[in-house]
């Protein structure tokens, strides 16, 4: 794995007494990179909104389906994954390089905890390349500048914003941020997004989210279906459009049709 020069800082002094968003998510996914404060915050959220575990696990299955489809069916060989989170099973580079060993992947995050784990866990095939950029989603120009050291912005790139835009409040103009990133991509590139809504659960989710946001972790802002659909304006949505992440091209399983969950996703092509 190669690293952006900004990623050479020493490992951070971790405060394990305060819940951390990436570690809480890791806990919901069944991972081991978490501490008692993270598990307590995660359990408190689950007590009010049990479906969060289902959403977390559906999100990992979705990422696998999206990356595999883009690499296998659309021929994409470059992925820009912003908001990496803690590495787990079936990371973007693992899925893409199983299909195309020469695939190139750049992960972007500005969390020193994530950077520490990325150094240890993210690797690449000899034919491909995997890099990590320490940058903020709110600075698209910086992301593109450093990602261009690994990715060829003259060829199609899949921009992955999976569960990250909810951390950007409206006053920081998330739609403008996405638009600026998409403008840098060539024709034939793809945008993939999933983020949280409240269509199924109602007050219980609102209460759980409010408690979580006040608990010390990075706040998360639920958006309406219309707001999520706006991220794809000017692009060509792949079927089945903007849908519950459990219903984006679901794969056959023993449990029947996937149920709706409070998160929507979509994948779209840049003309």
C-alpha positions as YAML, in Angstrom:
chain: A
units: angstrom
residues:
- id: 1
  name: UNK
  ca: [0.00, 0.00, 0.00]
- id: 2
  name: UNK
  ca: [1.22, 3.51, -0.78]
- id: 3
  name: UNK
  ca: [0.42, 6.53, 1.36]
- id: 4
  name: UNK
  ca: [-0.06, 10.22, 0.82]
- id: 5
  name: UNK
  ca: [2.81, 12.20, 2.37]
- id: 6
  name: UNK
  ca: [0.33, 13.79, 4.73]
- id: 7
  name: UNK
  ca: [-0.31, 10.33, 6.18]
- id: 8
  name: UNK
  ca: [3.08, 10.03, 7.85]
- id: 9
  name: UNK
  ca: [2.07, 11.46, 11.22]
- id: 10
  name: UNK
  ca: [2.64, 9.36, 14.31]
- id: 11
  name: UNK
  ca: [-0.18, 7.23, 15.66]
- id: 12
  name: UNK
  ca: [-2.60, 9.37, 17.69]
- id: 13
  name: UNK
  ca: [-3.05, 9.21, 21.42]
- id: 14
  name: UNK
  ca: [-6.40, 7.45, 21.46]
- id: 15
  name: UNK
  ca: [-9.05, 8.55, 23.96]
- id: 16
  name: UNK
  ca: [-10.87, 5.31, 24.57]
- id: 17
  name: UNK
  ca: [-13.15, 6.79, 27.24]
- id: 18
  name: UNK
  ca: [-15.22, 8.72, 24.66]
- id: 19
  name: UNK
  ca: [-17.24, 6.93, 21.95]
- id: 20
  name: UNK
  ca: [-15.82, 7.22, 18.46]
- id: 21
  name: UNK
  ca: [-18.06, 7.02, 15.38]
- id: 22
  name: UNK
  ca: [-15.80, 4.66, 13.44]
- id: 23
  name: UNK
  ca: [-15.39, 2.32, 16.41]
- id: 24
  name: UNK
  ca: [-19.14, 2.32, 17.16]
- id: 25
  name: UNK
  ca: [-19.82, 1.39, 13.53]
- id: 26
  name: UNK
  ca: [-17.17, -1.32, 13.80]
- id: 27
  name: UNK
  ca: [-19.00, -2.67, 16.86]
- id: 28
  name: UNK
  ca: [-22.31, -2.78, 15.00]
- id: 29
  name: UNK
  ca: [-20.60, -4.71, 12.21]
- id: 30
  name: UNK
  ca: [-19.37, -7.28, 14.71]
- id: 31
  name: UNK
  ca: [-15.76, -6.11, 14.62]
- id: 32
  name: UNK
  ca: [-13.21, -6.06, 17.43]
- id: 33
  name: UNK
  ca: [-11.70, -2.60, 16.99]
- id: 34
  name: UNK
  ca: [-13.78, -0.93, 19.69]
- id: 35
  name: UNK
  ca: [-13.76, -0.17, 23.40]
- id: 36
  name: UNK
  ca: [-16.29, -0.19, 26.30]
- id: 37
  name: UNK
  ca: [-17.33, 3.43, 25.65]
- id: 38
  name: UNK
  ca: [-18.02, 2.59, 22.01]
- id: 39
  name: UNK
  ca: [-19.99, -0.52, 22.90]
- id: 40
  name: UNK
  ca: [-21.99, 1.40, 25.52]
- id: 41
  name: UNK
  ca: [-22.90, 4.10, 22.99]
- id: 42
  name: UNK
  ca: [-23.72, 1.46, 20.39]
- id: 43
  name: UNK
  ca: [-25.90, -0.50, 22.79]
- id: 44
  name: UNK
  ca: [-27.72, 2.66, 23.87]
- id: 45
  name: UNK
  ca: [-28.53, 3.41, 20.21]
- id: 46
  name: UNK
  ca: [-29.62, -0.18, 19.63]
- id: 47
  name: UNK
  ca: [-31.96, -0.05, 22.64]
- id: 48
  name: UNK
  ca: [-33.93, 2.73, 20.94]
- id: 49
  name: UNK
  ca: [-33.35, 1.73, 17.32]
- id: 50
  name: UNK
  ca: [-32.47, -1.98, 16.98]
- id: 51
  name: UNK
  ca: [-32.45, -1.82, 13.17]
- id: 52
  name: UNK
  ca: [-29.15, 0.07, 13.14]
- id: 53
  name: UNK
  ca: [-27.30, -3.26, 13.22]
- id: 54
  name: UNK
  ca: [-29.25, -4.41, 10.18]
- id: 55
  name: UNK
  ca: [-28.44, -1.15, 8.37]
- id: 56
  name: UNK
  ca: [-24.74, -1.49, 9.19]
- id: 57
  name: UNK
  ca: [-24.57, -5.01, 7.84]
- id: 58
  name: UNK
  ca: [-26.68, -4.21, 4.78]
- id: 59
  name: UNK
  ca: [-24.27, -1.35, 4.05]
- id: 60
  name: UNK
  ca: [-21.33, -3.75, 3.84]
- id: 61
  name: UNK
  ca: [-23.24, -6.09, 1.52]
- id: 62
  name: UNK
  ca: [-24.22, -3.08, -0.60]
- id: 63
  name: UNK
  ca: [-20.61, -1.92, -0.97]
- id: 64
  name: UNK
  ca: [-19.63, -5.40, -2.15]
- id: 65
  name: UNK
  ca: [-22.44, -5.49, -4.72]
- id: 66
  name: UNK
  ca: [-21.74, -1.97, -6.01]
- id: 67
  name: UNK
  ca: [-17.97, -2.39, -6.35]
- id: 68
  name: UNK
  ca: [-18.31, -5.81, -7.95]
- id: 69
  name: UNK
  ca: [-20.90, -4.52, -10.42]
- id: 70
  name: UNK
  ca: [-18.82, -1.49, -11.39]
- id: 71
  name: UNK
  ca: [-15.66, -3.54, -11.83]
- id: 72
  name: UNK
  ca: [-17.24, -6.57, -13.50]
- id: 73
  name: UNK
  ca: [-20.12, -5.14, -15.54]
- id: 74
  name: UNK
  ca: [-19.06, -1.55, -16.17]
- id: 75
  name: UNK
  ca: [-15.32, -2.10, -16.51]
- id: 76
  name: UNK
  ca: [-14.30, 0.43, -13.86]
- id: 77
  name: UNK
  ca: [-10.69, 0.06, -12.76]
- id: 78
  name: UNK
  ca: [-10.36, 3.09, -10.47]
- id: 79
  name: UNK
  ca: [-12.15, 3.81, -7.20]
- id: 80
  name: UNK
  ca: [-12.08, 6.89, -4.98]
- id: 81
  name: UNK
  ca: [-13.57, 5.84, -1.63]
- id: 82
  name: UNK
  ca: [-14.11, 8.84, 0.65]
- id: 83
  name: UNK
  ca: [-14.98, 8.24, 4.29]
- id: 84
  name: UNK
  ca: [-13.11, 4.96, 4.58]
- id: 85
  name: UNK
  ca: [-13.90, 4.09, 8.19]
- id: 86
  name: UNK
  ca: [-12.12, 1.26, 9.94]
- id: 87
  name: UNK
  ca: [-11.05, -1.56, 7.62]
- id: 88
  name: UNK
  ca: [-13.19, -4.68, 7.81]
- id: 89
  name: UNK
  ca: [-13.97, -7.63, 5.54]
- id: 90
  name: UNK
  ca: [-14.59, -7.00, 1.84]
- id: 91
  name: UNK
  ca: [-13.05, -3.55, 1.66]
- id: 92
  name: UNK
  ca: [-13.33, -1.74, -1.65]
- id: 93
  name: UNK
  ca: [-9.86, -2.75, -2.89]
- id: 94
  name: UNK
  ca: [-10.41, -6.41, -2.00]
- id: 95
  name: UNK
  ca: [-13.69, -6.62, -3.92]
- id: 96
  name: UNK
  ca: [-12.42, -4.65, -6.92]
- id: 97
  name: UNK
  ca: [-9.11, -6.51, -7.20]
- id: 98
  name: UNK
  ca: [-10.80, -9.91, -7.02]
- id: 99
  name: UNK
  ca: [-12.50, -8.92, -10.26]
- id: 100
  name: UNK
  ca: [-9.64, -6.88, -11.73]
- id: 101
  name: UNK
  ca: [-6.23, -7.36, -10.09]
- id: 102
  name: UNK
  ca: [-4.98, -4.17, -11.80]
- id: 103
  name: UNK
  ca: [-7.64, -1.99, -10.13]
- id: 104
  name: UNK
  ca: [-6.46, 1.15, -8.34]
- id: 105
  name: UNK
  ca: [-8.13, 2.38, -5.18]
- id: 106
  name: UNK
  ca: [-7.64, 5.55, -3.16]
- id: 107
  name: UNK
  ca: [-9.15, 5.70, 0.31]
- id: 108
  name: UNK
  ca: [-9.76, 9.11, 1.87]
- id: 109
  name: UNK
  ca: [-10.40, 9.95, 5.51]
- id: 110
  name: UNK
  ca: [-9.24, 12.62, 7.94]
- id: 111
  name: UNK
  ca: [-9.58, 10.56, 11.09]
- id: 112
  name: UNK
  ca: [-6.20, 9.71, 12.65]
- id: 113
  name: UNK
  ca: [-7.68, 6.55, 14.15]
- id: 114
  name: UNK
  ca: [-8.70, 5.33, 10.70]
- id: 115
  name: UNK
  ca: [-5.29, 6.26, 9.33]
- id: 116
  name: UNK
  ca: [-3.58, 4.13, 11.98]
- id: 117
  name: UNK
  ca: [-5.62, 1.07, 11.06]
- id: 118
  name: UNK
  ca: [-5.36, 1.72, 7.32]
- id: 119
  name: UNK
  ca: [-1.58, 1.55, 7.48]
- id: 120
  name: UNK
  ca: [-1.76, -1.88, 9.06]
- id: 121
  name: UNK
  ca: [-4.61, -3.49, 7.14]
- id: 122
  name: UNK
  ca: [-5.01, -2.07, 3.62]
- id: 123
  name: UNK
  ca: [-2.92, -3.84, 0.99]
- id: 124
  name: UNK
  ca: [-2.93, -4.33, -2.77]
- id: 125
  name: UNK
  ca: [-2.31, -6.88, -5.48]
- id: 126
  name: UNK
  ca: [1.04, -6.55, -7.27]
- id: 127
  name: UNK
  ca: [-0.77, -5.51, -10.45]
- id: 128
  name: UNK
  ca: [-2.89, -2.83, -8.78]
- id: 129
  name: UNK
  ca: [-2.36, -0.06, -6.31]
- id: 130
  name: UNK
  ca: [-4.02, 1.04, -3.08]
- id: 131
  name: UNK
  ca: [-3.34, 4.41, -1.46]
- id: 132
  name: UNK
  ca: [-4.62, 6.35, 1.52]
- id: 133
  name: UNK
  ca: [-5.09, 10.13, 1.50]
- id: 134
  name: UNK
  ca: [-5.45, 12.05, 4.74]
- id: 135
  name: UNK
  ca: [-7.93, 14.76, 3.70]
- id: 136
  name: UNK
  ca: [-11.31, 16.25, 4.57]
- id: 137
  name: UNK
  ca: [-14.42, 15.67, 2.45]
- id: 138
  name: UNK
  ca: [-15.11, 19.40, 2.78]
- id: 139
  name: UNK
  ca: [-11.98, 20.11, 0.71]
- id: 140
  name: UNK
  ca: [-12.63, 18.46, -2.68]
- id: 141
  name: UNK
  ca: [-9.70, 20.19, -4.38]
- id: 142
  name: UNK
  ca: [-7.25, 18.76, -1.84]
- id: 143
  name: UNK
  ca: [-8.71, 15.27, -2.27]
- id: 144
  name: UNK
  ca: [-8.42, 15.39, -6.05]
- id: 145
  name: UNK
  ca: [-4.89, 16.82, -5.92]
- id: 146
  name: UNK
  ca: [-3.58, 13.98, -3.78]
- id: 147
  name: UNK
  ca: [-5.70, 11.22, -5.36]
- id: 148
  name: UNK
  ca: [-4.23, 12.15, -8.75]
- id: 149
  name: UNK
  ca: [-0.95, 10.67, -7.56]
- id: 150
  name: UNK
  ca: [-2.56, 7.22, -7.84]
- id: 151
  name: UNK
  ca: [-5.61, 7.63, -10.08]
- id: 152
  name: UNK
  ca: [-5.73, 8.78, -13.71]
- id: 153
  name: UNK
  ca: [-8.41, 11.47, -13.88]
- id: 154
  name: UNK
  ca: [-8.51, 11.07, -17.64]
- id: 155
  name: UNK
  ca: [-10.14, 7.64, -17.25]
- id: 156
  name: UNK
  ca: [-13.40, 6.62, -15.51]
- id: 157
  name: UNK
  ca: [-13.39, 6.65, -11.72]
- id: 158
  name: UNK
  ca: [-16.01, 5.37, -9.30]
- id: 159
  name: UNK
  ca: [-16.57, 7.93, -6.54]
- id: 160
  name: UNK
  ca: [-17.79, 6.16, -3.40]
- id: 161
  name: UNK
  ca: [-19.52, 8.20, -0.67]
- id: 162
  name: UNK
  ca: [-20.94, 5.42, 1.46]
- id: 163
  name: UNK
  ca: [-22.62, 6.57, 4.66]
- id: 164
  name: UNK
  ca: [-20.43, 9.67, 4.96]
- id: 165
  name: UNK
  ca: [-22.51, 12.61, 3.71]
- id: 166
  name: UNK
  ca: [-24.75, 12.50, 6.79]
- id: 167
  name: UNK
  ca: [-21.75, 13.78, 8.76]
- id: 168
  name: UNK
  ca: [-21.78, 17.00, 6.68]
- id: 169
  name: UNK
  ca: [-24.36, 19.48, 8.03]
- id: 170
  name: UNK
  ca: [-26.44, 21.49, 5.57]
- id: 171
  name: UNK
  ca: [-24.56, 24.71, 6.34]
- id: 172
  name: UNK
  ca: [-21.42, 23.12, 4.88]
- id: 173
  name: UNK
  ca: [-23.30, 22.53, 1.61]
- id: 174
  name: UNK
  ca: [-22.88, 18.78, 1.01]
- id: 175
  name: UNK
  ca: [-24.57, 18.97, -2.40]
- id: 176
  name: UNK
  ca: [-22.01, 21.53, -3.55]
- id: 177
  name: UNK
  ca: [-19.18, 19.32, -2.27]
- id: 178
  name: UNK
  ca: [-20.45, 16.34, -4.26]
- id: 179
  name: UNK
  ca: [-20.96, 18.50, -7.34]
- id: 180
  name: UNK
  ca: [-17.36, 19.75, -7.13]
- id: 181
  name: UNK
  ca: [-16.03, 16.20, -6.86]
- id: 182
  name: UNK
  ca: [-18.14, 14.94, -9.78]
- id: 183
  name: UNK
  ca: [-16.98, 17.87, -11.93]
- id: 184
  name: UNK
  ca: [-13.41, 16.56, -11.63]
- id: 185
  name: UNK
  ca: [-14.38, 13.11, -12.94]
- id: 186
  name: UNK
  ca: [-14.27, 12.28, -16.65]
- id: 187
  name: UNK
  ca: [-17.24, 11.08, -18.66]
- id: 188
  name: UNK
  ca: [-18.05, 7.45, -17.94]
- id: 189
  name: UNK
  ca: [-17.32, 7.78, -14.23]
- id: 190
  name: UNK
  ca: [-19.77, 6.74, -11.52]
- id: 191
  name: UNK
  ca: [-21.11, 8.18, -8.28]
- id: 192
  name: UNK
  ca: [-22.26, 5.81, -5.53]
- id: 193
  name: UNK
  ca: [-23.95, 7.11, -2.37]
- id: 194
  name: UNK
  ca: [-25.85, 5.73, 0.56]
- id: 195
  name: UNK
  ca: [-27.07, 7.69, 3.55]
- id: 196
  name: UNK
  ca: [-29.62, 7.61, 6.33]
- id: 197
  name: UNK
  ca: [-33.28, 8.64, 6.17]
- id: 198
  name: UNK
  ca: [-36.26, 8.17, 8.44]
- id: 199
  name: UNK
  ca: [-38.97, 6.52, 6.36]
- id: 200
  name: UNK
  ca: [-39.59, 3.34, 8.33]
- id: 201
  name: UNK
  ca: [-38.95, 3.87, 12.01]
- id: 202
  name: UNK
  ca: [-40.29, 7.30, 12.92]
- id: 203
  name: UNK
  ca: [-39.77, 8.86, 16.36]
- id: 204
  name: UNK
  ca: [-37.60, 6.06, 17.72]
- id: 205
  name: UNK
  ca: [-34.90, 6.75, 15.13]
- id: 206
  name: UNK
  ca: [-35.08, 10.50, 15.69]
- id: 207
  name: UNK
  ca: [-34.65, 9.95, 19.42]
- id: 208
  name: UNK
  ca: [-31.76, 7.53, 18.98]
- id: 209
  name: UNK
  ca: [-30.00, 9.85, 16.55]
- id: 210
  name: UNK
  ca: [-30.40, 12.85, 18.84]
- id: 211
  name: UNK
  ca: [-28.99, 10.94, 21.81]
- id: 212
  name: UNK
  ca: [-26.09, 9.69, 19.69]
- id: 213
  name: UNK
  ca: [-25.25, 13.16, 18.40]
- id: 214
  name: UNK
  ca: [-25.13, 14.47, 21.96]
- id: 215
  name: UNK
  ca: [-22.95, 11.60, 23.19]
- id: 216
  name: UNK
  ca: [-19.59, 12.83, 21.93]
- id: 217
  name: UNK
  ca: [-19.32, 10.99, 18.60]
- id: 218
  name: UNK
  ca: [-19.32, 12.89, 15.29]
- id: 219
  name: UNK
  ca: [-22.96, 14.01, 14.69]
- id: 220
  name: UNK
  ca: [-24.94, 12.43, 11.86]
- id: 221
  name: UNK
  ca: [-27.76, 14.22, 10.02]
- id: 222
  name: UNK
  ca: [-30.62, 12.26, 8.49]
- id: 223
  name: UNK
  ca: [-31.86, 13.57, 5.13]
- id: 224
  name: UNK
  ca: [-35.04, 13.23, 3.11]
- id: 225
  name: UNK
  ca: [-35.29, 11.00, 0.01]
- id: 226
  name: UNK
  ca: [-35.54, 14.16, -2.09]
- id: 227
  name: UNK
  ca: [-32.31, 15.52, -0.62]
- id: 228
  name: UNK
  ca: [-30.49, 12.28, -1.32]
- id: 229
  name: UNK
  ca: [-31.84, 12.12, -4.88]
- id: 230
  name: UNK
  ca: [-30.50, 15.64, -5.49]
- id: 231
  name: UNK
  ca: [-26.94, 14.35, -5.24]
- id: 232
  name: UNK
  ca: [-27.51, 12.55, -8.55]
- id: 233
  name: UNK
  ca: [-28.83, 15.52, -10.54]
- id: 234
  name: UNK
  ca: [-27.33, 15.63, -14.03]
- id: 235
  name: UNK
  ca: [-26.24, 12.00, -13.86]
- id: 236
  name: UNK
  ca: [-27.72, 8.80, -15.31]
- id: 237
  name: UNK
  ca: [-29.05, 6.63, -12.48]
- id: 238
  name: UNK
  ca: [-28.58, 2.91, -12.87]
- id: 239
  name: UNK
  ca: [-31.57, 0.69, -12.18]
- id: 240
  name: UNK
  ca: [-33.32, 0.46, -9.76]
- id: 241
  name: UNK
  ca: [-32.67, 4.14, -8.99]
- id: 242
  name: UNK
  ca: [-32.60, 5.58, -5.47]
- id: 243
  name: UNK
  ca: [-33.86, 2.81, -3.21]
- id: 244
  name: UNK
  ca: [-33.43, 1.28, 0.21]
- id: 245
  name: UNK
  ca: [-29.85, 0.03, 0.34]
- id: 246
  name: UNK
  ca: [-31.15, -3.48, 1.02]
- id: 247
  name: UNK
  ca: [-32.96, -3.39, -2.35]
- id: 248
  name: UNK
  ca: [-30.22, -2.19, -4.67]
- id: 249
  name: UNK
  ca: [-29.77, -5.24, -6.89]
- id: 250
  name: UNK
  ca: [-30.17, -7.69, -4.00]
- id: 251
  name: UNK
  ca: [-28.73, -11.13, -4.40]
- id: 252
  name: UNK
  ca: [-30.70, -14.36, -3.91]
- id: 253
  name: UNK
  ca: [-30.73, -15.59, -0.32]
- id: 254
  name: UNK
  ca: [-32.63, -17.93, 1.94]
- id: 255
  name: UNK
  ca: [-34.54, -15.15, 3.70]
- id: 256
  name: UNK
  ca: [-36.74, -13.93, 0.88]
- id: 257
  name: UNK
  ca: [-37.20, -10.33, -0.27]
- id: 258
  name: UNK
  ca: [-35.09, -7.75, 1.54]
- id: 259
  name: UNK
  ca: [-37.06, -5.46, 3.85]
- id: 260
  name: UNK
  ca: [-36.92, -1.67, 3.67]
- id: 261
  name: UNK
  ca: [-34.38, -0.05, 5.98]
- id: 262
  name: UNK
  ca: [-33.84, 3.59, 6.92]
- id: 263
  name: UNK
  ca: [-31.04, 4.21, 4.45]
- id: 264
  name: UNK
  ca: [-31.22, 5.00, 0.73]
- id: 265
  name: UNK
  ca: [-28.66, 4.45, -2.00]
- id: 266
  name: UNK
  ca: [-28.06, 5.00, -5.65]
- id: 267
  name: UNK
  ca: [-25.40, 4.57, -8.33]
- id: 268
  name: UNK
  ca: [-25.23, 6.90, -11.32]
- id: 269
  name: UNK
  ca: [-23.06, 7.36, -14.40]
- id: 270
  name: UNK
  ca: [-21.61, 10.68, -15.52]
- id: 271
  name: UNK
  ca: [-22.54, 11.22, -19.19]
...
